C-alpha cells in the first residue's frame, strides 16, 4: 500500500477500484489532506458500484436498467463537530482531485461548526485487510439471452391459471468495491456481489383481487452471492405454485376477526423483526436523532441492558459474519470489525444497533452497525443481519404444539407507529390449523398488537432446519438513504394475537 501523502493515479475508468492498491493510494491522498490543525479524526470511504435490474411482465417487453457510480466521501472531526463532503470519481461532476477536494471541503465544514457540538470518539485499534463475497457464477457474465429466457419461462408458468391477470418478474445483480481508511491507521477493502429475483402474480374476478409473491413479497429476495443463488430458487416451479395460489385465494373464505394463536412463517417474521425490533433498537433513534423524520422508539437509553423485550423464547442476534445475505460484511462503514452480537437474550434487551458516535454518547461500546448507501452518505445505525435465533423441532411439530390457530406468511401490508409500538400487518396467505394439522387456505388475514406484548407472547420457535433469511432494503435518514440488510427466522408460535379488523 502507498504511504500517507503518496502520489495517486488520477484518471478513473470503470472497474479500477477493484484494484486495492490503486484504491489505497486515493484513500491515502484524502487522509493526508485532512492533516491540518484541529482535526482529531478523519476517515474516507471510496465506493464503486454497478447495478443491473431487469423486469418483464405478462404484457411483454423488457425494462432493463444498468447503473454505475463511483466516488469518495470524507468525514473529519474538529473540536467536537463533524464535517463531511463527497465528490464523484467518474461521470458528470467528477474530478481528478476528488480525494483532496472532498477532504478540503470536509475540513471547512467541520471548522464552521467547531465548538457547537461535543462528539467524542473513544480510541480503538486499527483494523486492516481484504474480504470478498464468495461467488460461483458472476451474475454480470450471464448472457442476456439466458436471463431473458428465464424471465419469460417464469411469466408463462405463473400465468397458467385463467384468473391470473398480471404477472411481474425481475432479476437484479449488484457489485461493489468498498474501500475504507482512517487517521487511526485502518485500511480495509471489501468486494461485494449480490444477486436476486422477484415474482408477483395477481388474480382477479368479480370477488376482488388477490396477489402471491416469491421468494418474498414486494421486493423478492436478494442474496450475497452470484447467479447460482437465482438458479437455486427454482423460479419456474415456484411460479406455477404462485399463480395457482393467487387463483385459489379468490374463492378462499375470508379470515375472521378476534383473537387466535398464530404460527408466523419466516418471510413475515423477517418484516416483524425489521419493523418492531430492528428500527426500535437503533441507538440514534433511541437517542432522538430520527424523531423529526422517521420517528423515535419506545425504548429509552437506560433500558439497554435490562428491558424485558419479549418472552424467554426470544433471542435475537446481529451477525454480519453470517454468509449469504445483504447484511453480511467484514467491517461496517466506519471501519468497525464485524462481530456476532446478542441484541436480545432470553427476552431481555442487551445491546442496541449503534455507530461509534451514538455508542459514545450513550456510554456504550459500538455494536458495529454503522451503514451507508455508498460514498455520498454519512454512516448511520442500520440493521446488519438481525435474526431470531431458532429453537427446536419442525414446522409440523409447531402446529401440533399450537393445536388450533392459523399459519400465516408473506406480507401484504404493514403499518407501525412512530415509536415502533403499535402495529398491524396483513399477510398474503393464511392456512387454518385445526388439531395440529394445516387445512384450508384463507384470504384477507391481518394481525396486530403492541410490540412488547407481541414478543412477550412468543411461546416457541422452530428449529434450524426451518430457518430462512431474507435480504431487504430500508430507507432512513435525511437526506434519505437506503440500507441493505438481512433478517431471518424459523416459523414462530405466538399465543393470543388480535386478528382481523381492529375495533
Residue pairs with C-beta under 8 A, 6 or more apart in sequence:
1 20
1 21
1 24
1 25
1 28
1 187
2 8
2 21
2 24
2 25
2 28
3 28
4 28
4 31
4 32
4 35
5 28
5 29
5 32
6 25
6 28
6 29
7 25
7 29
8 22
8 25
8 26
8 28
8 29
8 99
9 22
9 25
9 26
10 96
10 97
11 96
12 70
12 89
12 90
12 94
13 90
14 48
14 50
14 68
14 70
14 90
15 48
16 22
16 48
17 23
17 46
17 47
17 48
17 70
17 89
17 177
17 179
18 48
18 177
18 191
20 130
20 179
20 189
23 46
23 177
23 179
23 189
24 179
24 181
24 187
24 189
26 46
26 72
26 89
26 98
26 99
26 179
27 44
27 46
27 72
27 99
27 179
27 180
27 181
27 187
28 181
29 99
29 100
30 44
30 72
30 74
30 99
30 100
30 102
30 103
30 181
31 42
31 43
31 44
31 103
31 181
31 182
31 183
32 103
33 99
33 100
33 103
33 104
33 107
34 42
34 74
34 76
34 103
34 106
34 107
34 183
35 42
35 183
36 107
38 78
38 79
38 110
38 111
38 114
39 76
39 77
39 78
39 107
39 110
39 183
40 77
40 78
40 79
41 76
41 77
41 121
41 182
41 183
41 184
42 74
42 75
42 76
42 77
42 103
42 106
42 182
42 183
43 74
43 75
43 180
43 181
43 182
43 183
43 186
43 334
43 335
44 72
44 73
44 74
44 75
44 99
44 102
44 103
44 180
44 181
44 182
45 72
45 73
45 178
45 179
45 180
45 333
45 372
45 375
46 71
46 72
46 89
46 177
46 178
46 179
46 180
46 375
47 69
47 70
47 71
47 72
47 73
47 176
47 177
47 178
47 179
47 374
47 375
48 68
48 69
48 70
48 89
48 90
48 176
48 177
49 67
49 68
49 69
49 70
49 174
49 175
49 176
49 177
49 374
50 66
50 67
50 68
50 140
50 174
50 175
50 176
51 65
51 66
51 67
51 68
51 172
51 173
51 174
52 64
52 65
52 66
52 139
52 140
52 171
52 172
52 173
52 174
53 63
53 64
53 65
53 170
53 171
53 172
54 62
54 63
54 64
54 65
54 147
54 148
54 151
54 170
54 171
54 172
55 62
55 63
55 64
55 168
55 169
55 170
56 62
56 63
56 148
56 151
56 152
56 155
56 168
56 169
56 170
57 155
57 166
57 167
57 168
57 169
58 155
58 159
58 164
58 165
58 166
58 167
58 168
62 148
62 151
68 90
68 91
69 88
69 90
69 91
69 374
69 375
70 88
70 89
70 90
70 91
70 94
70 375
71 86
71 87
71 88
71 89
71 90
71 94
71 98
71 374
71 375
71 376
72 86
72 87
72 89
72 98
72 99
72 102
72 375
73 84
73 85
73 86
73 102
73 372
73 375
73 376
73 377
73 378
74 84
74 85
74 86
74 99
74 102
74 103
74 105
74 106
75 82
75 83
75 84
75 106
75 378
76 82
76 83
76 84
76 103
76 106
76 107
76 110
77 83
77 110
77 119
77 121
78 107
78 110
78 111
78 113
78 114
79 114
79 115
80 114
80 115
80 116
80 117
80 118
80 119
80 120
81 110
81 113
81 114
81 115
81 116
81 117
81 119
82 109
82 110
82 113
82 117
82 119
82 378
83 105
83 106
83 107
83 108
83 109
83 110
83 111
83 112
83 113
84 106
84 109
84 378
85 101
85 102
85 103
85 104
85 105
85 106
85 109
86 102
86 375
86 376
86 377
87 93
87 94
87 95
87 98
87 99
87 101
87 102
87 105
88 94
88 95
88 98
89 98
95 101
119 357
119 360
119 361
120 360
121 356
121 357
121 360
122 356
122 360
123 184
124 184
124 336
124 356
125 184
126 182
126 184
126 185
126 186
126 187
127 186
127 188
127 331
127 335
127 336
127 337
128 185
128 186
128 187
128 188
129 188
129 189
129 330
130 188
130 189
130 190
130 191
131 188
131 189
131 190
131 191
131 329
131 330
131 331
132 190
132 191
132 192
132 193
133 191
133 192
133 193
133 194
133 224
133 225
133 328
134 225
134 323
135 193
135 225
135 226
135 228
136 225
136 226
136 227
136 228
137 226
137 227
137 228
137 231
138 193
138 226
138 227
139 173
139 193
139 195
139 226
139 227
139 230
140 173
140 175
142 227
147 171
150 171
150 230
150 235
150 236
151 169
151 170
151 171
153 235
153 236
153 239
154 167
154 169
154 199
154 235
154 236
154 239
155 167
155 169
155 239
157 236
157 237
157 239
157 240
157 243
158 164
158 167
158 169
158 199
158 201
158 239
158 240
158 242
158 243
159 167
159 201
159 243
160 240
160 243
160 244
161 203
161 243
161 244
161 246
161 247
162 247
163 203
163 204
163 205
163 246
163 247
163 250
164 201
164 202
164 203
164 243
164 246
164 247
165 202
165 203
165 204
166 201
166 202
167 199
167 200
167 201
167 202
167 239
167 243
168 198
168 199
168 200
169 197
169 198
169 199
169 200
169 235
169 239
170 197
170 198
170 199
170 220
171 195
171 196
171 197
171 230
172 194
172 195
172 196
172 197
172 198
172 222
173 193
173 194
173 195
173 196
173 227
174 192
174 193
174 194
174 222
175 191
175 192
175 193
175 194
176 190
176 191
176 192
176 193
177 189
177 190
177 191
178 189
178 190
178 191
178 192
178 333
179 188
179 189
179 190
180 186
180 187
180 188
180 189
180 190
180 331
180 333
180 334
180 335
181 187
181 188
182 334
182 335
184 335
186 331
186 335
188 330
188 331
188 335
190 329
190 330
190 331
192 224
192 329
193 224
193 225
193 226
194 222
194 223
194 224
194 225
194 326
194 471
194 484
195 222
195 223
195 225
195 226
195 227
195 228
195 229
195 230
196 220
196 221
196 222
196 223
196 229
196 230
196 471
197 215
197 220
197 221
197 230
197 233
197 235
198 213
198 215
198 216
198 219
198 220
198 221
199 213
199 214
199 215
199 220
199 235
199 238
199 239
199 242
200 211
200 212
200 213
200 217
200 242
201 211
201 212
201 213
201 239
201 242
201 243
201 246
202 209
202 210
202 211
202 246
203 209
203 210
203 211
203 243
203 246
203 247
203 249
203 250
204 210
204 250
205 250
207 250
207 251
208 250
210 246
210 247
210 249
210 250
210 428
210 443
211 246
211 412
211 428
212 242
212 243
212 245
212 246
212 249
212 410
212 428
212 429
213 220
213 242
213 410
213 428
214 220
214 233
214 235
214 238
214 239
214 241
214 242
215 221
215 233
215 238
215 267
215 470
216 267
216 270
216 410
216 470
216 472
217 267
217 410
217 411
217 412
217 428
218 411
219 472
219 473
221 233
221 470
221 471
222 326
222 471
222 484
223 229
223 324
223 325
223 326
223 471
224 323
224 324
224 325
224 326
224 328
224 471
225 324
245 429
245 441
248 441
249 428
249 429
249 441
249 443
250 443
252 440
252 441
252 442
252 443
253 440
253 442
253 443
254 442
254 443
254 444
255 406
255 430
255 442
255 443
255 444
255 445
255 446
255 499
255 500
256 499
256 500
257 499
257 500
257 501
257 503
258 498
258 499
258 500
259 496
259 497
259 498
259 499
260 405
260 406
260 496
260 497
260 499
261 402
261 403
261 404
261 405
261 406
261 493
261 494
261 495
261 496
261 497
262 402
262 405
262 406
262 407
262 408
262 447
262 493
262 494
262 497
262 499
263 395
263 398
263 399
263 402
263 405
263 406
263 407
263 408
263 433
263 491
263 492
263 493
263 494
264 272
264 408
264 409
264 491
264 492
264 494
265 407
265 408
265 409
265 410
265 491
266 409
266 466
266 467
266 468
266 469
266 470
266 488
266 489
266 490
266 491
267 409
267 410
267 411
267 468
267 470
268 408
268 409
268 410
268 411
268 425
268 427
269 388
269 487
269 489
269 491
269 492
270 468
270 469
270 470
270 472
270 487
270 488
270 489
271 411
271 414
271 425
271 472
271 487
272 425
272 454
273 316
273 386
273 387
273 388
273 487
273 489
274 383
274 386
274 472
274 474
274 485
274 487
275 414
275 416
275 420
275 423
276 416
276 420
276 423
276 451
276 454
276 455
277 309
277 316
277 343
277 344
277 386
277 451
277 455
278 353
278 383
278 386
278 474
278 485
278 487
279 285
279 294
279 295
279 297
279 383
279 420
280 297
280 298
280 299
280 420
280 451
281 297
281 299
281 304
281 343
281 349
281 352
281 353
282 290
282 297
282 352
282 353
282 354
282 369
282 381
282 382
282 383
283 304
283 352
283 353
283 354
283 355
283 358
283 359
283 362
283 364
283 381
284 290
284 354
284 355
284 358
284 380
284 381
285 291
285 294
285 295
285 296
285 297
285 381
286 296
286 297
286 299
286 300
286 301
286 304
286 352
286 362
287 301
287 358
287 361
287 362
288 296
289 358
290 296
290 476
290 477
293 477
293 478
294 418
294 476
294 477
295 417
295 418
295 419
295 420
296 418
296 419
297 419
297 420
298 419
298 420
298 421
298 451
298 452
299 307
299 349
299 352
301 362
303 349
304 349
304 350
304 351
304 352
304 362
304 364
305 349
305 350
305 351
306 348
306 349
307 348
307 349
308 347
308 348
308 349
308 452
308 456
309 344
309 347
309 348
309 349
309 452
309 455
310 344
310 347
310 452
310 454
310 455
310 456
310 458
311 347
311 455
311 456
311 457
311 458
311 459
312 346
312 347
313 347
313 391
313 458
313 459
313 460
313 461
314 344
314 346
314 347
314 388
314 455
314 458
314 461
315 342
315 344
315 345
315 346
315 347
315 388
315 389
316 342
316 343
316 344
316 386
316 387
316 388
316 389
317 340
317 341
317 342
317 343
317 386
317 387
317 389
318 340
318 341
318 343
318 351
318 353
318 367
318 369
318 383
318 384
318 385
318 386
319 340
319 341
319 384
319 385
319 387
320 327
320 328
320 329
320 330
320 332
320 338
320 339
320 340
320 368
320 384
320 385
321 328
321 330
321 338
321 339
321 340
322 328
322 340
322 385
322 387
322 469
322 486
324 469
325 385
325 469
325 470
325 471
325 485
325 486
325 488
326 471
326 472
326 473
326 484
326 485
326 486
327 383
327 384
327 385
327 386
327 471
327 484
327 485
327 486
327 487
328 384
328 385
328 486
329 338
329 384
330 337
330 338
331 337
331 338
331 368
332 338
332 355
332 368
332 369
332 370
332 371
332 379
332 384
333 370
333 371
333 372
333 379
334 355
334 356
334 370
334 379
336 356
336 366
336 368
336 370
337 368
338 368
338 384
339 368
341 351
341 367
341 368
342 350
342 351
343 349
343 350
343 351
343 352
343 353
343 367
343 386
344 350
347 455
347 456
351 364
351 367
352 362
352 364
352 367
352 381
353 367
353 369
353 381
353 382
353 383
353 384
353 386
354 362
354 364
354 366
354 367
354 369
354 370
354 381
355 366
355 369
355 370
355 379
355 380
355 381
356 366
356 370
358 366
358 381
359 365
359 366
359 367
360 366
368 384
369 381
369 382
369 383
369 384
370 379
370 380
370 381
370 382
371 379
371 380
371 381
371 382
371 384
371 483
371 484
371 485
372 378
372 379
372 380
372 481
373 481
373 482
373 483
373 484
374 481
377 477
377 479
377 481
378 477
380 476
380 477
380 481
382 474
382 476
382 483
382 485
383 474
383 483
383 485
383 486
383 487
384 485
384 486
385 469
385 485
385 486
385 487
385 488
386 485
386 486
386 487
387 467
387 469
387 486
387 487
387 488
387 489
388 461
388 488
388 489
388 490
388 492
389 461
390 461
390 462
390 463
390 464
390 466
390 467
390 489
390 490
391 460
391 461
391 462
391 463
391 490
392 460
392 462
392 463
393 401
393 460
393 462
393 463
394 462
394 463
394 465
394 466
395 462
395 466
395 491
396 436
397 462
398 460
398 462
398 491
398 493
399 407
399 433
399 436
399 437
399 438
400 436
401 436
401 459
401 460
401 493
402 433
402 436
402 493
403 433
403 435
403 436
404 433
404 434
404 435
405 433
406 430
406 431
406 432
406 433
406 442
406 445
406 499
407 430
407 431
407 433
407 438
407 491
408 427
408 429
408 430
408 431
408 445
408 447
409 427
409 428
409 429
410 427
410 428
410 429
411 425
411 426
411 427
411 428
412 425
412 426
412 427
412 428
413 425
413 426
413 446
414 423
414 424
414 425
414 426
415 423
415 424
415 425
416 422
416 423
416 424
417 423
420 451
421 450
421 451
421 452
422 448
422 449
422 450
422 451
423 448
423 449
423 450
423 451
423 454
424 446
424 447
424 448
424 502
425 446
425 447
425 448
426 444
426 445
426 446
427 445
427 446
427 447
429 441
429 442
429 443
429 445
430 441
430 442
430 443
430 445
431 438
431 439
431 440
431 441
431 442
432 438
432 439
432 440
432 442
433 439
445 499
445 500
446 499
446 500
446 501
447 497
447 498
447 499
448 497
448 498
448 502
449 457
449 497
449 498
454 494
454 497
457 494
457 495
457 496
457 497
458 492
458 493
458 494
459 493
459 494
459 495
460 492
460 493
461 489
461 490
461 491
461 492
461 493
462 490
462 491
462 492
463 490
464 490
466 490
466 491
467 488
467 489
467 490
468 488
468 489
468 490
469 486
469 487
469 488
470 486
470 487
470 488
471 484
471 485
471 486
472 484
472 485
472 486
472 487
473 482
473 483
473 484
474 482
474 483
474 484
474 485
475 481
475 482
475 483
476 483
